[in-house]
Amino acid sequence: MDASAARIALLRAALVVLAALAAAHAARAAQPAQSAAVTQANLLESERFWPYRVALVEDWAPASGAKPLRAGTTGVLVRVEDTRLARIDFGRDGRFDVPVARTDLVSRAERIRRGDDDKTLPNFLMALGPRLVDPAGDALGAFPLERALPHRAFLTVFVDPSADAFGAVAKALAPLRERPALLTIVVPQGERPDAAVRETLRAAQWTVPFVYDHLAEPYTRSLLRADVALPALQLQTPDGRLLWEATWSQQTAADLRAALDAALGAPPTQDQETTP
């Protein structure tokens, strides 16, 4: 089996796991009847009801001068930026921050809240979960989706494994494995075979999951705005709400710790861990 066929086989296996896990996750989902109706004003607080796909309800022309999009054009909801704008990936048509009012986002979210439409998994996990490689195994293989599901936050690291900065990034972020609620994911930059990325991560003793090479570039364009310099880090919730974002620098690690403490709470001290 060549490398391309192996990736396809692994992806198909991961999708089978996704289907099996979806029902279990849906059973644990929020109880819609006890939740407030979704409105544009409370979209950020209603992220568990964000739909995976949305559509334009009227024609819309991007401010960048890109080709206008027609009403009915559908895309993947990357995240809600604020109550006014949503980042949407329209595939070949581009990725844009679109006014929420020009989309059916609120109505689709409300249908999920009421139980009219199903939402099987949080959006970020739905997008990346089946597309991760596990570098920790003896052979190249998919990262099990069930291992990603329990995490409350995800740190996405956009870095070239062959760049000079990679060693410093890996060394600074490796201790984050001590935070059980956080999963770090590498989105490798540059064109490097999956096996080479795996070996680089293992050599750095930083065996965190990474996105398949052939998908890394489109997911980088989807998740990162064009004005964010690389290497870059994003901290997001399971549904993709952006908690923190930065270009890597010597100060980044300290800023990230503060962001993690705000999102997940401070990690226990050694005294707290040993107290019976």
N, C-alpha and C positions, 0 to 999 in steps of 0.2 A: 504494500500500500504506500503510495507516494505521500508527500507532506500535505498536499492539497486535499487528497481523499481522506487522510487521517483527520484533518481539521473538520471536514464535513461530517465525518462519522461522529466525532466528539460533540459537535454542535447538535446533531440529531439526538444523541443520547441525552444531552443536557435539556433539550426541549421536551423529551419524554419525562424527565424528572420534573420539569416545570409544570407539566400538565398534572402530574400526580400530586404535586405539592399545592397546587392552586386551590383545590377543594378544601384542604386543611386550613389554609390561610383564610379563605372566605368565611369559614366557620368561626374564626376568631375575630372577624372584622367588627367595626363599630356597630352599635345598635342605632340604625337611622332614626327610629321614632324618638329617641332621647336627644337628638342633635338638632341644633337650630338650623333653619333653612339656609342654604348657601346663597350668599349675595356677593356682589362685587366687593363690598366693603369688608367682608370677612373671609375672602379667598385664602389669605395666608394662613389663617387659623383653621381652615377647612381642607388642608392638604390631603388628608386621607381620602377625600372624595374627588380629588383631581382626576379627570379622565386621562387615559393614555393618549387618545387622539381627539383632536378638535377640528372644527371647520370654520371657514370665514362665512359670515352671514351677509356680507356685502362686498362689492369690489374694493380692493385696497391696493394702494401704490406705495411701496417702500420709499422712505425718505432718501435712501442711497441712490435712487434713480434706477434700481433694478426693475425688471419686467413686472408690470402690475399683475396682481393675482385676482382671479375671478371669484365671485361668491360661490361657495360650495367646495372650494379647494381645501383639502384636508392635510393635516400634518400631525407630527408627534409633538405633544406638549413636553418640552424640556423642563420648564419650571415657570412658576409665576414669579416675576421679578418684584412687583409690588402690586397694589390694587388696581393700577392703571395698565400695566404692561405684562405680557406673557411672552416668553421666548419659545418659538415654535420652529421645528425643523420640517420644512416642506420638501425635503429630499433634493431632487435636481433643481427645484425652483429656489432653493436657498434657505438660510436660517435667519429669522428676523425677530426683533422685539415688536410685537403687534399689540395695538390697543385692545384690551380685553373686550371692550364694547363692540368691536368689529367681529367677534367670534361667538361661538355657541358654548364657550367654556363654562359659564355659570349655569346654563340650563342643563348641560351634560352632567356637571357635578351634582346638581340638585337631583337629577334622575338616579344617580348612584346613591345619594343619601337616602332617597325614598325606597330604594330597592328595585326600581324599575329596570336599571341596568346593572350588570355585574362588574365588579372590579376584583380581579383574581389576585393581583400582587401590587405592592407599591411601585410607582412608576419607574424610579431609578433602578430597582431590582429587576423589573420586567425588561428594561432596556439592556442592562449590562450583565445581569445574573447568568444567563445561559452562554455568555460570550467571554468567559474568563478561563484562563489557563492556570493550573496549579503547578508551581515550580518545585514544590517540596517532594513530589513523588520520585520514584526511581526512573520513571519514563514520562514523556510528555503526555499530559492528560488534562481533562476539564476539571475546573474547580467545582466541587459539589455545591449545588445551589442551596441545599439544606444547611450548609455551613454559613452561608451569607445571610439567611433569613433572620436570625436572632439579633443582628446588630442594629443599634439605634442611630448610628452615624457612619458615614463613609468618607474617607479621605482619598481623593483622586489626585494622583501625582502624574503630571505631564512632563516627562523627562526623557532625554536621549540616553540610553544605557551606555553608549560609547563616548559620551561627552565628558569633559574634564570634571564638570560639576557633579556627575553622578555619584562618585564616592562620598562626597560631603553630604549629599542629600540622603543617601542610604544610611550612612552612619548616624545622622541626626534623627532620622525617622524610625530606625529599627526599634528603639526602646518603646515605641507606641504599641508594640504587641502586648505590653502589660496592661493595656486598657481593653478589657474584654468586650465593651460595648461598641468598640470602633473597629472597622475593617479598612485597611489600606489597600488601594488598588492602583497599580501602575498602568498608565496609558503610554506605551513606549513611542518615542518620537524617532524619526528616521526610519529607514527600511532595513529591518534586521529580521532574520528568520526567528520563528518562535523558539526553536531549540537554542539559538544563540542568546536570546533574552533570558531564557530559563537558566542557562549556565552562568550568565553575568550576575543574576540575582542570587544564585546559590553561592557563587564565589564571594559575594559581598555579605553573605549570611543574612540576607534580607528576602526570605522566601514568602513574599506576599503575592497574591494573585495578580495577573496582568491580562490586559485585553489582547486578543489575537491580533497579530501584526496587520493583517489585511483589513481589520476593522478600526485600528487605532486612529488613522487619519480622519475618517469621517466622524468618529465620536469626538475627536479633538475639536473639529469645526462645530459640532453640535453643542458641546458643553461650554467651550471657551469662546468669549468674544474675541474679535480680531485684534483688539487693542491691548490684550493681555500678553505680556512678554513671557517667553519660556526661559527656564523651567518654571512651571506654575503649579499651584496647589489649590484645590477646592475642597471645602468641607460641606457636605450636604446630608440631608435627612434621607430616609429610605424612599420618600416620594420625590426627592430632587430639590427640595427647598434649599437655597444657597445660604449657608450660615456664615461662611468666611471664605475669602479668596485672596491670594497674594502671589506675586512673582518671587521666586526663591532668592533669598539673600541671607547674610549672617544673622540678621535679626528675625528671620522668618520663624525659626524654631520656638523662640520665646513667645512671639505673637500667636503661634499655633497653640501652644500650651494654654494660653489665656482663653483662646476661642474654645478649646476642648473643655476646659473647666466650666465655661459659661454654658456649653451645650449639654455636657454629661455629668457635671459635678467634679470636684477635685478628686483625684485618686486617693485611696487610703494611704496614710503614712505607715511606716514600718511598725510603729507602736500599735496602731489600730489593727494592722493585719495579725499581730501576735497576741492581742488581747483576747482572752477566752470569752 
